[in-house]
Amino acid sequence: MANLTRRAALQKGALSVAAALHISARQNHVFAAASPPARFTMDLRCGSIGVRADQRTAIRLAHENGFESVTPNPNFLADLSDESRPQLLQELKDKKLVWGAAGLPVDFRRDEKIFADGVKRLPRLAAGLQRVGVTRVGTWLSPAHAELTYMANFRQHAKRLKACAAILADHGLRFGLEYVGPKTLWTAKRHSFIHSMAETKELIAEIGLDNVGFVLDSWHWHTAHETADDLRTLKNRDVVACDLNDAPAGIPIDQQIDNRRELPSDTGVINLQEFLGVLLEIGYDGPVRAEPFNRTLNEMDAQAAVAATAKAMRKSFALVGIG
């Protein structure tokens, strides 16, 4: 009888613990749903919104307008003295900012001499980025060429970008490649080239280095007729940086012009809720920045342009519950 009583007591206790755990789990679930997970940052890249700003000015503008990261300038950072470097990093920390992704400071699209000169300078610039804690670099791929066939251009890109990627890897830097999607661009020259996620994957595979991935752009994702399922083929480690844009209304996808974009969530033509939602799904934790190439924005003064961009970014982030 004592055993039965003890068993009953243990069962009762187990049920109580289970109930408590269930309630706790529900509470934790509610808390987790209310608290945003580790995620991408709202990034300021001044050049993409027509704002001319040196590194310190960009940091100030980012802080004043609620951005969470800022694009690093390779040349400026490589030239920092040992005395001024800690001061800049403290300034970044005090303003609760982190680094976004730098642009690749090498011209790989033209003749061999120009490319070779750029590669010679790259180790010094990469070292400068590494010293201040930058971990991401990106560039874009021209989707057509007047002279090189697809395969000749593919071989040249693989060779040149592998050389860049190897140097970046030596300095702890990931390297993102951005395909350019509009049909109005990849049909503009004699030979079309990479203009989709699938083709970019082939180039990344040919380069064959672990630090190479994507710069994703909602504009190019949209104009390449891609879907959320295409995005879901990627993991966080595959995405180095991300651009967020909207498209003018009333223009068919294949007639969109690359330098006539809109700020994020301005028209709703591009499904940014879906785009950002998948980035959250895959745990993307890098910079997301606007790149609208918008004439109205470019005509604003620096403060107004940055403020308008921040407002558009917050509106877009709110689509996926990020406030």
Contacts in CASP RR format, 6 or more apart in sequence:
PFRMAT RR
TARGET T0000
AUTHOR 0000-0000-0000
METHOD contacts of the structure
MODEL  1
MANLTRRAALQKGALSVAAALHISARQNHVFAAASPPARFTMDLRCGSIG
VRADQRTAIRLAHENGFESVTPNPNFLADLSDESRPQLLQELKDKKLVWG
AAGLPVDFRRDEKIFADGVKRLPRLAAGLQRVGVTRVGTWLSPAHAELTY
MANFRQHAKRLKACAAILADHGLRFGLEYVGPKTLWTAKRHSFIHSMAET
KELIAEIGLDNVGFVLDSWHWHTAHETADDLRTLKNRDVVACDLNDAPAG
IPIDQQIDNRRELPSDTGVINLQEFLGVLLEIGYDGPVRAEPFNRTLNEM
DAQAAVAATAKAMRKSFALVGIG
36 321 0 8 1.000
36 322 0 8 1.000
36 323 0 8 1.000
37 280 0 8 1.000
37 283 0 8 1.000
38 283 0 8 1.000
38 285 0 8 1.000
39 279 0 8 1.000
39 280 0 8 1.000
39 283 0 8 1.000
39 284 0 8 1.000
39 285 0 8 1.000
39 322 0 8 1.000
40 242 0 8 1.000
40 279 0 8 1.000
40 284 0 8 1.000
40 285 0 8 1.000
40 286 0 8 1.000
40 287 0 8 1.000
40 288 0 8 1.000
41 67 0 8 1.000
41 68 0 8 1.000
41 69 0 8 1.000
41 98 0 8 1.000
41 100 0 8 1.000
41 286 0 8 1.000
41 287 0 8 1.000
41 288 0 8 1.000
42 66 0 8 1.000
42 67 0 8 1.000
42 68 0 8 1.000
42 69 0 8 1.000
42 288 0 8 1.000
42 310 0 8 1.000
42 313 0 8 1.000
42 314 0 8 1.000
42 317 0 8 1.000
43 67 0 8 1.000
43 68 0 8 1.000
43 69 0 8 1.000
43 70 0 8 1.000
43 71 0 8 1.000
43 100 0 8 1.000
43 101 0 8 1.000
43 286 0 8 1.000
43 287 0 8 1.000
43 288 0 8 1.000
43 289 0 8 1.000
44 58 0 8 1.000
44 61 0 8 1.000
44 62 0 8 1.000
44 65 0 8 1.000
44 67 0 8 1.000
44 69 0 8 1.000
44 70 0 8 1.000
44 71 0 8 1.000
44 289 0 8 1.000
44 306 0 8 1.000
44 309 0 8 1.000
44 310 0 8 1.000
45 70 0 8 1.000
45 71 0 8 1.000
45 287 0 8 1.000
45 289 0 8 1.000
45 290 0 8 1.000
45 291 0 8 1.000
46 52 0 8 1.000
46 53 0 8 1.000
46 57 0 8 1.000
46 58 0 8 1.000
46 61 0 8 1.000
46 71 0 8 1.000
46 302 0 8 1.000
46 306 0 8 1.000
47 53 0 8 1.000
47 71 0 8 1.000
48 243 0 8 1.000
48 289 0 8 1.000
48 290 0 8 1.000
48 291 0 8 1.000
48 292 0 8 1.000
48 293 0 8 1.000
49 290 0 8 1.000
49 291 0 8 1.000
49 292 0 8 1.000
49 294 0 8 1.000
49 297 0 8 1.000
49 298 0 8 1.000
49 305 0 8 1.000
49 306 0 8 1.000
49 309 0 8 1.000
50 297 0 8 1.000
50 298 0 8 1.000
50 305 0 8 1.000
51 61 0 8 1.000
51 302 0 8 1.000
51 305 0 8 1.000
51 306 0 8 1.000
52 302 0 8 1.000
53 61 0 8 1.000
53 302 0 8 1.000
54 73 0 8 1.000
54 76 0 8 1.000
55 72 0 8 1.000
55 73 0 8 1.000
55 76 0 8 1.000
55 77 0 8 1.000
55 88 0 8 1.000
56 88 0 8 1.000
56 91 0 8 1.000
57 302 0 8 1.000
58 70 0 8 1.000
58 71 0 8 1.000
58 73 0 8 1.000
59 70 0 8 1.000
59 91 0 8 1.000
59 92 0 8 1.000
59 95 0 8 1.000
59 97 0 8 1.000
60 95 0 8 1.000
61 67 0 8 1.000
61 302 0 8 1.000
61 303 0 8 1.000
61 306 0 8 1.000
62 69 0 8 1.000
62 70 0 8 1.000
62 95 0 8 1.000
62 97 0 8 1.000
62 306 0 8 1.000
63 95 0 8 1.000
63 96 0 8 1.000
63 97 0 8 1.000
64 303 0 8 1.000
64 306 0 8 1.000
65 306 0 8 1.000
65 307 0 8 1.000
65 309 0 8 1.000
65 310 0 8 1.000
66 310 0 8 1.000
67 97 0 8 1.000
67 310 0 8 1.000
67 313 0 8 1.000
68 96 0 8 1.000
68 97 0 8 1.000
68 98 0 8 1.000
69 97 0 8 1.000
69 98 0 8 1.000
69 99 0 8 1.000
69 100 0 8 1.000
69 286 0 8 1.000
69 287 0 8 1.000
70 92 0 8 1.000
70 97 0 8 1.000
70 99 0 8 1.000
70 100 0 8 1.000
71 99 0 8 1.000
71 100 0 8 1.000
71 101 0 8 1.000
71 102 0 8 1.000
71 103 0 8 1.000
71 287 0 8 1.000
71 289 0 8 1.000
72 99 0 8 1.000
72 100 0 8 1.000
72 101 0 8 1.000
72 102 0 8 1.000
72 129 0 8 1.000
72 132 0 8 1.000
72 134 0 8 1.000
73 102 0 8 1.000
74 102 0 8 1.000
74 103 0 8 1.000
74 105 0 8 1.000
74 125 0 8 1.000
74 126 0 8 1.000
74 128 0 8 1.000
74 129 0 8 1.000
75 105 0 8 1.000
75 125 0 8 1.000
77 128 0 8 1.000
77 129 0 8 1.000
77 131 0 8 1.000
77 132 0 8 1.000
77 134 0 8 1.000
78 124 0 8 1.000
78 125 0 8 1.000
78 127 0 8 1.000
78 128 0 8 1.000
78 129 0 8 1.000
80 88 0 8 1.000
80 128 0 8 1.000
80 131 0 8 1.000
80 132 0 8 1.000
85 131 0 8 1.000
85 132 0 8 1.000
88 132 0 8 1.000
89 132 0 8 1.000
92 98 0 8 1.000
92 99 0 8 1.000
99 132 0 8 1.000
99 133 0 8 1.000
99 134 0 8 1.000
99 135 0 8 1.000
99 136 0 8 1.000
100 134 0 8 1.000
100 136 0 8 1.000
100 241 0 8 1.000
100 286 0 8 1.000
100 287 0 8 1.000
100 289 0 8 1.000
101 136 0 8 1.000
101 137 0 8 1.000
101 138 0 8 1.000
101 176 0 8 1.000
101 215 0 8 1.000
101 240 0 8 1.000
101 241 0 8 1.000
101 286 0 8 1.000
101 287 0 8 1.000
102 129 0 8 1.000
102 134 0 8 1.000
102 136 0 8 1.000
102 137 0 8 1.000
102 138 0 8 1.000
103 137 0 8 1.000
103 138 0 8 1.000
103 139 0 8 1.000
104 137 0 8 1.000
104 138 0 8 1.000
104 139 0 8 1.000
104 164 0 8 1.000
104 175 0 8 1.000
105 118 0 8 1.000
105 121 0 8 1.000
105 122 0 8 1.000
105 125 0 8 1.000
106 115 0 8 1.000
106 118 0 8 1.000
106 119 0 8 1.000
106 121 0 8 1.000
106 122 0 8 1.000
106 139 0 8 1.000
106 164 0 8 1.000
107 114 0 8 1.000
107 115 0 8 1.000
107 118 0 8 1.000
108 115 0 8 1.000
108 139 0 8 1.000
108 157 0 8 1.000
108 160 0 8 1.000
108 161 0 8 1.000
108 164 0 8 1.000
109 142 0 8 1.000
115 160 0 8 1.000
119 163 0 8 1.000
119 164 0 8 1.000
119 167 0 8 1.000
122 164 0 8 1.000
122 167 0 8 1.000
122 168 0 8 1.000
123 167 0 8 1.000
123 170 0 8 1.000
123 171 0 8 1.000
126 137 0 8 1.000
126 167 0 8 1.000
126 168 0 8 1.000
126 170 0 8 1.000
126 171 0 8 1.000
126 173 0 8 1.000
127 171 0 8 1.000
128 134 0 8 1.000
128 171 0 8 1.000
129 137 0 8 1.000
129 171 0 8 1.000
129 173 0 8 1.000
130 171 0 8 1.000
130 172 0 8 1.000
130 173 0 8 1.000
134 173 0 8 1.000
135 172 0 8 1.000
135 173 0 8 1.000
135 174 0 8 1.000
136 173 0 8 1.000
136 174 0 8 1.000
136 176 0 8 1.000
136 240 0 8 1.000
136 241 0 8 1.000
136 286 0 8 1.000
136 287 0 8 1.000
137 168 0 8 1.000
137 173 0 8 1.000
137 174 0 8 1.000
137 175 0 8 1.000
137 176 0 8 1.000
137 240 0 8 1.000
138 175 0 8 1.000
138 176 0 8 1.000
138 177 0 8 1.000
138 178 0 8 1.000
138 215 0 8 1.000
138 240 0 8 1.000
138 241 0 8 1.000
139 175 0 8 1.000
139 176 0 8 1.000
139 177 0 8 1.000
139 178 0 8 1.000
139 215 0 8 1.000
140 177 0 8 1.000
140 178 0 8 1.000
140 179 0 8 1.000
140 180 0 8 1.000
140 215 0 8 1.000
141 157 0 8 1.000
141 177 0 8 1.000
141 178 0 8 1.000
141 179 0 8 1.000
141 180 0 8 1.000
141 193 0 8 1.000
141 194 0 8 1.000
141 200 0 8 1.000
141 203 0 8 1.000
142 180 0 8 1.000
142 193 0 8 1.000
143 179 0 8 1.000
143 180 0 8 1.000
143 181 0 8 1.000
143 182 0 8 1.000
143 185 0 8 1.000
143 186 0 8 1.000
143 192 0 8 1.000
143 193 0 8 1.000
143 194 0 8 1.000
143 195 0 8 1.000
144 185 0 8 1.000
144 186 0 8 1.000
144 187 0 8 1.000
144 188 0 8 1.000
144 189 0 8 1.000
144 190 0 8 1.000
144 191 0 8 1.000
144 192 0 8 1.000
144 193 0 8 1.000
145 153 0 8 1.000
145 189 0 8 1.000
145 190 0 8 1.000
145 191 0 8 1.000
145 193 0 8 1.000
146 189 0 8 1.000
146 190 0 8 1.000
146 191 0 8 1.000
147 190 0 8 1.000
147 191 0 8 1.000
148 156 0 8 1.000
148 191 0 8 1.000
149 191 0 8 1.000
150 191 0 8 1.000
150 192 0 8 1.000
150 193 0 8 1.000
153 191 0 8 1.000
153 193 0 8 1.000
154 193 0 8 1.000
154 194 0 8 1.000
154 202 0 8 1.000
154 203 0 8 1.000
154 206 0 8 1.000
157 194 0 8 1.000
157 203 0 8 1.000
158 203 0 8 1.000
158 206 0 8 1.000
158 207 0 8 1.000
161 175 0 8 1.000
161 177 0 8 1.000
161 203 0 8 1.000
161 207 0 8 1.000
161 212 0 8 1.000
162 207 0 8 1.000
162 208 0 8 1.000
162 209 0 8 1.000
164 175 0 8 1.000
165 175 0 8 1.000
165 207 0 8 1.000
165 209 0 8 1.000
165 211 0 8 1.000
165 212 0 8 1.000
166 209 0 8 1.000
168 174 0 8 1.000
168 175 0 8 1.000
168 211 0 8 1.000
169 175 0 8 1.000
169 209 0 8 1.000
169 210 0 8 1.000
169 211 0 8 1.000
172 211 0 8 1.000
173 211 0 8 1.000
174 211 0 8 1.000
174 212 0 8 1.000
174 213 0 8 1.000
174 240 0 8 1.000
175 209 0 8 1.000
175 211 0 8 1.000
175 212 0 8 1.000
175 213 0 8 1.000
175 240 0 8 1.000
176 212 0 8 1.000
176 213 0 8 1.000
176 214 0 8 1.000
176 215 0 8 1.000
176 240 0 8 1.000
176 241 0 8 1.000
177 200 0 8 1.000
177 203 0 8 1.000
177 204 0 8 1.000
177 212 0 8 1.000
177 213 0 8 1.000
177 214 0 8 1.000
177 215 0 8 1.000
178 214 0 8 1.000
178 215 0 8 1.000
178 216 0 8 1.000
178 217 0 8 1.000
178 220 0 8 1.000
178 243 0 8 1.000
179 194 0 8 1.000
179 195 0 8 1.000
179 196 0 8 1.000
179 197 0 8 1.000
179 199 0 8 1.000
179 200 0 8 1.000
179 220 0 8 1.000
179 224 0 8 1.000
180 186 0 8 1.000
180 195 0 8 1.000
180 220 0 8 1.000
180 258 0 8 1.000
181 195 0 8 1.000
181 196 0 8 1.000
181 219 0 8 1.000
181 220 0 8 1.000
181 223 0 8 1.000
181 224 0 8 1.000
182 195 0 8 1.000
182 220 0 8 1.000
182 223 0 8 1.000
182 254 0 8 1.000
182 256 0 8 1.000
182 257 0 8 1.000
182 258 0 8 1.000
183 223 0 8 1.000
183 253 0 8 1.000
183 254 0 8 1.000
183 255 0 8 1.000
184 254 0 8 1.000
184 255 0 8 1.000
184 256 0 8 1.000
184 257 0 8 1.000
184 258 0 8 1.000
185 195 0 8 1.000
185 258 0 8 1.000
186 192 0 8 1.000
186 193 0 8 1.000
186 195 0 8 1.000
194 200 0 8 1.000
194 202 0 8 1.000
194 203 0 8 1.000
195 220 0 8 1.000
195 224 0 8 1.000
196 224 0 8 1.000
196 226 0 8 1.000
197 214 0 8 1.000
197 221 0 8 1.000
197 224 0 8 1.000
197 226 0 8 1.000
197 230 0 8 1.000
197 233 0 8 1.000
200 214 0 8 1.000
204 212 0 8 1.000
204 213 0 8 1.000
204 214 0 8 1.000
213 238 0 8 1.000
213 239 0 8 1.000
213 240 0 8 1.000
214 234 0 8 1.000
214 238 0 8 1.000
214 239 0 8 1.000
214 240 0 8 1.000
215 239 0 8 1.000
215 240 0 8 1.000
215 241 0 8 1.000
215 242 0 8 1.000
215 243 0 8 1.000
216 231 0 8 1.000
216 234 0 8 1.000
216 239 0 8 1.000
216 241 0 8 1.000
216 242 0 8 1.000
216 243 0 8 1.000
216 279 0 8 1.000
217 242 0 8 1.000
217 243 0 8 1.000
217 244 0 8 1.000
217 245 0 8 1.000
217 291 0 8 1.000
218 242 0 8 1.000
218 243 0 8 1.000
218 244 0 8 1.000
218 245 0 8 1.000
218 246 0 8 1.000
218 264 0 8 1.000
218 270 0 8 1.000
218 272 0 8 1.000
218 275 0 8 1.000
219 243 0 8 1.000
219 245 0 8 1.000
219 246 0 8 1.000
219 247 0 8 1.000
219 258 0 8 1.000
219 261 0 8 1.000
219 270 0 8 1.000
219 291 0 8 1.000
221 230 0 8 1.000
221 231 0 8 1.000
221 270 0 8 1.000
221 275 0 8 1.000
222 247 0 8 1.000
222 253 0 8 1.000
222 269 0 8 1.000
222 270 0 8 1.000
222 271 0 8 1.000
223 247 0 8 1.000
223 253 0 8 1.000
223 254 0 8 1.000
223 256 0 8 1.000
225 253 0 8 1.000
228 274 0 8 1.000
228 275 0 8 1.000
228 278 0 8 1.000
231 275 0 8 1.000
231 278 0 8 1.000
231 279 0 8 1.000
231 282 0 8 1.000
232 278 0 8 1.000
232 281 0 8 1.000
232 282 0 8 1.000
234 282 0 8 1.000
235 282 0 8 1.000
236 282 0 8 1.000
236 283 0 8 1.000
236 284 0 8 1.000
236 285 0 8 1.000
239 279 0 8 1.000
239 282 0 8 1.000
239 284 0 8 1.000
239 286 0 8 1.000
240 286 0 8 1.000
241 286 0 8 1.000
241 287 0 8 1.000
241 289 0 8 1.000
242 279 0 8 1.000
242 284 0 8 1.000
242 286 0 8 1.000
242 287 0 8 1.000
242 288 0 8 1.000
242 289 0 8 1.000
243 288 0 8 1.000
243 289 0 8 1.000
243 290 0 8 1.000
243 291 0 8 1.000
244 264 0 8 1.000
244 272 0 8 1.000
244 275 0 8 1.000
244 276 0 8 1.000
244 288 0 8 1.000
244 289 0 8 1.000
244 290 0 8 1.000
244 291 0 8 1.000
244 313 0 8 1.000
244 316 0 8 1.000
245 261 0 8 1.000
245 262 0 8 1.000
245 263 0 8 1.000
245 264 0 8 1.000
245 270 0 8 1.000
245 290 0 8 1.000
245 291 0 8 1.000
245 292 0 8 1.000
246 261 0 8 1.000
246 262 0 8 1.000
246 263 0 8 1.000
246 264 0 8 1.000
246 265 0 8 1.000
246 266 0 8 1.000
246 267 0 8 1.000
246 268 0 8 1.000
246 269 0 8 1.000
246 270 0 8 1.000
246 272 0 8 1.000
246 292 0 8 1.000
247 256 0 8 1.000
247 261 0 8 1.000
247 262 0 8 1.000
247 267 0 8 1.000
247 269 0 8 1.000
247 270 0 8 1.000
248 256 0 8 1.000
248 260 0 8 1.000
248 261 0 8 1.000
248 262 0 8 1.000
248 267 0 8 1.000
248 269 0 8 1.000
249 267 0 8 1.000
249 268 0 8 1.000
249 269 0 8 1.000
250 269 0 8 1.000
258 293 0 8 1.000
259 293 0 8 1.000
260 293 0 8 1.000
260 294 0 8 1.000
261 291 0 8 1.000
261 292 0 8 1.000
261 293 0 8 1.000
261 294 0 8 1.000
262 269 0 8 1.000
262 292 0 8 1.000
262 294 0 8 1.000
263 290 0 8 1.000
263 292 0 8 1.000
263 294 0 8 1.000
263 297 0 8 1.000
263 308 0 8 1.000
263 309 0 8 1.000
263 312 0 8 1.000
264 272 0 8 1.000
264 290 0 8 1.000
264 292 0 8 1.000
264 312 0 8 1.000
264 313 0 8 1.000
264 315 0 8 1.000
264 316 0 8 1.000
265 272 0 8 1.000
265 312 0 8 1.000
265 315 0 8 1.000
265 316 0 8 1.000
265 319 0 8 1.000
266 312 0 8 1.000
272 316 0 8 1.000
272 319 0 8 1.000
273 319 0 8 1.000
273 320 0 8 1.000
276 288 0 8 1.000
276 316 0 8 1.000
276 317 0 8 1.000
276 319 0 8 1.000
276 320 0 8 1.000
277 320 0 8 1.000
279 288 0 8 1.000
280 320 0 8 1.000
288 313 0 8 1.000
290 309 0 8 1.000
290 312 0 8 1.000
290 313 0 8 1.000
297 305 0 8 1.000
297 308 0 8 1.000
297 309 0 8 1.000
298 305 0 8 1.000
300 308 0 8 1.000
314 323 0 8 1.000
317 323 0 8 1.000
END
